[in-house]
Amino acid sequence: MPTSELASMPWRGRSATCPMTCPLLVRTGLSIAMGKAPEEIRSAAHYISTSDDKDGIADAIDAFLLPLVGGSS
């Protein structure tokens, strides 16, 4: 599967580092950063969700995955 058809959403929030995370974010077709991620990670992502302590993962699932499968929150 081409990476352009993949989504990435690093879950480590503030402890994620760009040398490990940014290459993943720029190679995938959809990249989502949490609101409290470091600026360099947020700037590499296609979409910035709310912070992980404010249900950022659930918000991203609601925004991108549920519509693909015909669901709603």
Secondary structure, DSSP 8 states (H G I E B T S, - for coil): --GGG-EE----GGG--HHHHHHHHHHSSEEEE-TTS-HHHHHHSSEE---GGGTHHHHHIIIIIHHHTT---
